[in-house]
Amino acid sequence: MPFLKKIANKFINPPVKKILSINFFWKLCTPVLFFSKYLTHQRNLVFTEDEKKKNELLARNMFQNLVVKNGSFRGMKYPEFQAIWSTLYSKLLGSYECELNNIIENCCRENYTQIIDVGCAEGYYAVGFAMRVKKAHVFACDINEKALEQCEKMAKLNGVSDRISYEKKCNPEMLSNFKFDGKGLLIIDCEGYEYELLSDKKVCEKLKNCDIIIELHDYTKNYIIENNFRNTHQFFFIESVDDFQKAKKYQYKELDSLGFYEKKYILEERRQNIMEWIFIKSNYQTDGMIQ
């Protein structure tokens, strides 16, 4: 092996580096590299039909009572075996987006008066925060009618339907006209629409008393958000953890007896790439005075 490494360093690496330093050749290689990464990701998701059936049965038995077992929303009940736009079992385990655990816990201790969840899906965050932040009224927004129906079912099941309102759409006009009674929380997961939603400085000015959690989808546009909140908020970026790393490192007692791929099946969120959230923490107290 050392001999082959010497040959590679002497005869292969120099011409390869030279070729790749030419922009034209690198542009030709980029689609191939992207497709290779995509195929690798898809291959890692492949199970035989028997493995799929086995893992599905395992998960159904583990979560048959449809109650979230861990995390900030432990004890939250699901009305049925269904999650919208995301995987279900990581939510029922309580590991879903646990990269945000510290932020979610801190937010649960805040005295928010209103919480707006843009892209609420079946209500994991909308209902969860309504359960934890007792004085807040939650506005659950999603363009998918099925998502709002599921969210409403989950709110009733968990006894918080009197503090959740439902909106089919959240746009800049809605935010600019929204009246916050005190400190607010805005949660955004809307597949790139966040940049349009927060591109107007007048809208962002209305959110100066709000903490904001955003799932980011295009790092080349992050400057839009950062520029508009630079004078009123602090920024905290959080990276997602790959599904394989979760299966290797995450510790939950419910998974102790499982093999690696069984753990991965339950923990996986199926993100194709490492992505990022931003927590934008307001510098203002509810009376509008700088801290």
C-alpha positions as CSV (number, residue, x, y, z in Angstrom):
1,M,0.0,0.0,0.0
2,P,2.7,2.6,0.8
3,F,4.2,1.7,-2.7
4,L,0.9,2.4,-4.4
5,K,0.5,5.6,-2.5
6,K,3.9,6.8,-3.7
7,I,3.0,6.0,-7.3
8,A,-0.3,7.9,-6.9
9,N,1.4,11.0,-5.4
10,K,4.0,11.0,-8.1
11,F,2.1,10.1,-11.3
12,I,-1.6,10.5,-10.7
13,N,-2.2,13.3,-8.2
14,P,-0.3,16.1,-10.1
15,P,-2.1,15.8,-13.4
16,V,-5.5,15.4,-11.6
17,K,-4.9,18.5,-9.6
18,K,-3.9,20.4,-12.7
19,I,-7.0,19.4,-14.6
20,L,-9.3,20.2,-11.7
21,S,-7.8,23.7,-11.3
22,I,-9.2,24.6,-14.7
23,N,-12.6,26.0,-14.3
24,F,-14.0,24.5,-17.5
25,F,-13.1,20.9,-16.4
26,W,-14.4,21.5,-12.8
27,K,-17.8,22.7,-14.2
28,L,-18.0,19.5,-16.2
29,C,-17.2,17.4,-13.1
30,T,-19.6,19.1,-10.7
31,P,-22.8,17.5,-12.1
32,V,-21.2,14.1,-12.0
33,L,-20.1,14.6,-8.4
34,F,-23.5,15.8,-7.3
35,F,-25.2,12.8,-9.0
36,S,-22.7,10.5,-7.4
37,K,-23.5,11.9,-4.0
38,Y,-27.2,11.6,-4.7
39,L,-26.9,8.0,-5.7
40,T,-24.8,7.2,-2.6
41,H,-27.5,8.8,-0.4
42,Q,-30.3,6.8,-2.2
43,R,-28.3,3.6,-1.8
44,N,-28.0,4.1,1.9
45,L,-31.8,4.3,2.1
46,V,-32.4,1.0,0.4
47,F,-33.8,-1.8,2.4
48,T,-35.0,-5.1,1.1
49,E,-38.8,-5.5,1.3
50,D,-38.4,-8.0,4.2
51,E,-36.3,-5.4,6.1
52,K,-38.9,-2.7,5.5
53,K,-41.7,-4.8,6.8
54,K,-39.7,-5.9,9.8
55,N,-38.7,-2.3,10.7
56,E,-42.2,-1.0,10.1
57,L,-43.7,-3.6,12.4
58,L,-41.0,-2.9,15.0
59,A,-41.7,0.8,15.0
60,R,-45.5,0.3,15.1
61,N,-45.2,-1.9,18.1
62,M,-42.8,0.6,19.8
63,F,-45.1,3.6,19.3
64,Q,-48.5,1.9,19.4
65,N,-49.9,4.3,22.0
66,L,-48.9,7.2,19.7
67,V,-47.4,9.3,22.5
68,V,-44.1,11.2,22.2
69,K,-41.7,9.5,24.4
70,N,-38.8,12.0,24.9
71,G,-37.8,15.6,24.4
72,S,-39.4,18.9,24.9
73,F,-42.9,17.7,23.9
74,R,-42.8,14.4,25.8
75,G,-46.4,13.2,26.4
76,M,-47.9,14.8,23.4
77,K,-50.4,12.5,21.7
78,Y,-50.7,11.9,17.9
79,P,-54.2,11.1,16.6
80,E,-53.0,8.6,14.1
81,F,-49.8,7.1,12.5
82,Q,-49.2,10.0,10.2
83,A,-46.8,12.9,9.9
84,I,-47.0,15.4,7.1
85,W,-43.8,16.6,5.2
86,S,-41.6,14.6,7.5
87,T,-40.8,11.2,9.1
88,L,-43.1,10.1,11.9
89,Y,-41.1,7.8,14.2
90,S,-38.4,10.4,15.0
91,K,-41.2,12.6,16.3
92,L,-42.8,9.9,18.4
93,L,-39.4,9.0,19.8
94,G,-38.8,12.7,20.5
95,S,-35.5,12.8,18.6
96,Y,-36.9,14.9,15.7
97,E,-34.7,18.0,15.1
98,C,-33.1,17.4,18.5
99,E,-30.2,19.6,17.3
100,L,-32.6,22.4,18.4
101,N,-33.3,20.9,21.9
102,N,-31.6,23.6,23.9
103,I,-33.2,26.4,21.9
104,I,-36.6,24.8,22.1
105,E,-36.3,24.3,25.9
106,N,-35.2,27.9,26.3
107,C,-38.2,29.1,24.2
108,C,-40.6,27.0,26.3
109,R,-39.5,29.0,29.4
110,E,-40.2,32.3,27.7
111,N,-43.5,34.2,28.4
112,Y,-44.6,34.5,24.8
113,T,-48.0,35.9,24.2
114,Q,-48.3,34.8,20.6
115,I,-46.5,32.1,18.6
116,I,-46.8,31.8,14.8
117,D,-45.8,28.5,13.2
118,V,-45.4,28.9,9.4
119,G,-45.4,25.5,7.8
120,C,-46.9,23.8,10.8
121,A,-47.6,20.4,9.1
122,E,-49.5,18.1,11.4
123,G,-48.7,20.3,14.4
124,Y,-45.6,19.0,16.1
125,Y,-44.4,22.4,17.1
126,A,-47.7,24.3,17.1
127,V,-49.4,21.8,19.5
128,G,-46.1,21.2,21.4
129,F,-45.5,24.8,22.2
130,A,-49.2,25.3,23.1
131,M,-48.8,22.6,25.7
132,R,-45.6,24.0,27.1
133,V,-46.2,27.8,26.9
134,K,-49.5,28.0,28.7
135,K,-50.3,31.7,28.2
136,A,-49.5,31.8,24.5
137,H,-52.0,31.8,21.6
138,V,-50.6,29.8,18.7
139,F,-51.3,30.6,15.0
140,A,-50.7,27.4,12.9
141,C,-50.2,28.2,9.2
142,D,-49.9,25.8,6.3
143,I,-51.0,25.9,2.7
144,N,-51.9,22.2,2.9
145,E,-55.5,21.7,4.1
146,K,-54.7,18.1,5.2
147,A,-52.0,19.5,7.4
148,L,-54.3,21.9,9.1
149,E,-56.9,19.2,9.6
150,Q,-54.4,17.0,11.3
151,C,-53.1,19.9,13.4
152,E,-56.6,20.6,14.6
153,K,-57.2,16.9,15.5
154,M,-53.9,16.9,17.5
155,A,-54.8,20.1,19.3
156,K,-58.1,18.7,20.4
157,L,-56.5,15.4,21.5
158,N,-54.0,17.3,23.7
159,G,-56.5,19.8,25.1
160,V,-55.1,23.0,23.6
161,S,-57.6,23.6,20.8
162,D,-58.9,26.8,22.5
163,R,-55.4,28.4,22.1
164,I,-54.7,27.5,18.5
165,S,-56.0,29.3,15.4
166,Y,-55.5,28.1,11.9
167,E,-54.4,30.0,8.8
168,K,-54.0,28.7,5.2
169,K,-51.4,31.3,4.4
170,C,-48.8,33.5,6.1
171,N,-47.4,36.3,3.9
172,P,-45.5,39.5,4.5
173,E,-48.8,41.5,4.6
174,M,-50.1,39.3,7.4
175,L,-47.0,39.7,9.4
176,S,-46.9,43.5,8.9
177,N,-50.5,43.8,10.2
178,F,-50.1,41.2,13.0
179,K,-50.5,42.7,16.5
180,F,-48.3,41.2,19.2
181,D,-49.5,41.8,22.8
182,G,-46.0,41.2,24.1
183,K,-43.1,39.0,23.2
184,G,-43.7,36.7,20.3
185,L,-42.1,33.6,18.7
186,L,-42.0,32.9,15.0
187,I,-41.2,29.4,13.7
188,I,-40.6,29.1,9.9
189,D,-40.2,25.9,7.9
190,C,-41.6,26.7,4.4
191,E,-39.1,25.3,1.8
192,G,-37.4,28.6,0.9
193,Y,-40.3,31.0,1.2
194,E,-38.6,32.4,4.4
195,Y,-36.6,34.8,2.2
196,E,-39.6,36.3,0.6
197,L,-41.5,36.4,4.0
198,L,-38.7,38.3,5.7
199,S,-37.3,40.4,2.8
200,D,-39.3,43.6,3.7
201,K,-37.6,45.7,6.4
202,K,-40.9,47.0,7.5
203,V,-42.1,43.5,8.3
204,C,-38.9,42.8,10.2
205,E,-39.3,45.9,12.2
206,K,-42.6,44.6,13.4
207,L,-40.8,41.5,14.6
208,K,-38.3,43.3,16.8
209,N,-39.9,41.8,20.0
210,C,-40.0,38.3,18.4
211,D,-37.6,35.4,18.7
212,I,-37.4,33.5,15.4
213,I,-36.5,29.9,14.5
214,I,-36.0,29.3,10.8
215,E,-35.1,26.2,8.8
216,L,-32.8,27.6,6.1
217,H,-32.9,26.3,2.5
218,D,-30.5,28.5,0.5
219,Y,-27.3,29.7,2.2
220,T,-26.7,32.2,-0.7
221,K,-29.8,34.2,0.4
222,N,-29.1,34.2,4.2
223,Y,-27.8,37.7,3.9
224,I,-31.3,38.9,3.3
225,I,-32.4,37.8,6.8
226,E,-29.2,38.7,8.5
227,N,-29.2,42.3,7.1
228,N,-32.8,42.9,8.2
229,F,-32.3,41.7,11.8
230,R,-28.8,42.8,12.4
231,N,-29.7,45.8,14.6
232,T,-32.4,44.1,16.7
233,H,-31.4,40.5,17.2
234,Q,-28.6,38.0,17.8
235,F,-27.9,35.1,15.5
236,F,-27.2,31.5,16.3
237,F,-26.6,28.9,13.5
238,I,-27.2,25.2,14.1
239,E,-26.3,22.4,11.7
240,S,-28.3,19.2,11.2
241,V,-26.8,15.8,12.0
242,D,-26.6,13.1,9.4
243,D,-28.9,10.1,9.9
244,F,-26.0,7.7,10.1
245,Q,-24.4,9.8,12.8
246,K,-27.6,9.8,14.7
247,A,-27.8,6.0,14.6
248,K,-24.2,5.8,15.8
249,K,-24.4,8.4,18.6
250,Y,-27.9,9.1,19.8
251,Q,-28.8,7.4,23.1
252,Y,-32.4,6.5,23.9
253,K,-33.4,3.7,26.2
254,E,-36.1,2.6,23.7
255,L,-33.4,1.9,21.1
256,D,-30.9,0.0,23.5
257,S,-31.8,-3.5,22.2
258,L,-31.8,-2.5,18.5
259,G,-29.3,-3.0,15.8
260,F,-27.7,-0.2,13.8
261,Y,-30.1,-0.2,10.8
262,E,-33.2,-0.6,13.1
263,K,-32.0,2.5,15.0
264,K,-31.5,4.4,11.8
265,Y,-35.0,3.5,10.6
266,I,-36.6,5.1,13.6
267,L,-34.2,8.1,14.0
268,E,-33.9,9.0,10.3
269,E,-35.3,12.3,9.0
270,R,-34.1,11.6,5.4
271,R,-32.5,15.0,4.7
272,Q,-30.5,14.7,1.5
273,N,-27.8,17.1,2.7
274,I,-26.5,18.7,5.9
275,M,-28.7,21.7,6.3
276,E,-29.0,24.6,8.8
277,W,-31.3,26.4,11.1
278,I,-30.9,29.9,12.5
279,F,-32.2,31.1,15.8
280,I,-32.7,34.8,15.8
281,K,-32.9,36.0,19.4
282,S,-34.5,39.4,20.1
283,N,-32.5,42.0,21.9
284,Y,-35.7,43.6,23.2
285,Q,-37.9,43.0,26.2
286,T,-41.6,43.1,26.0
287,D,-41.7,46.8,26.9
288,G,-39.5,47.6,23.8
289,M,-36.4,48.6,25.8
290,I,-33.1,47.2,24.8
291,Q,-31.7,44.6,27.3
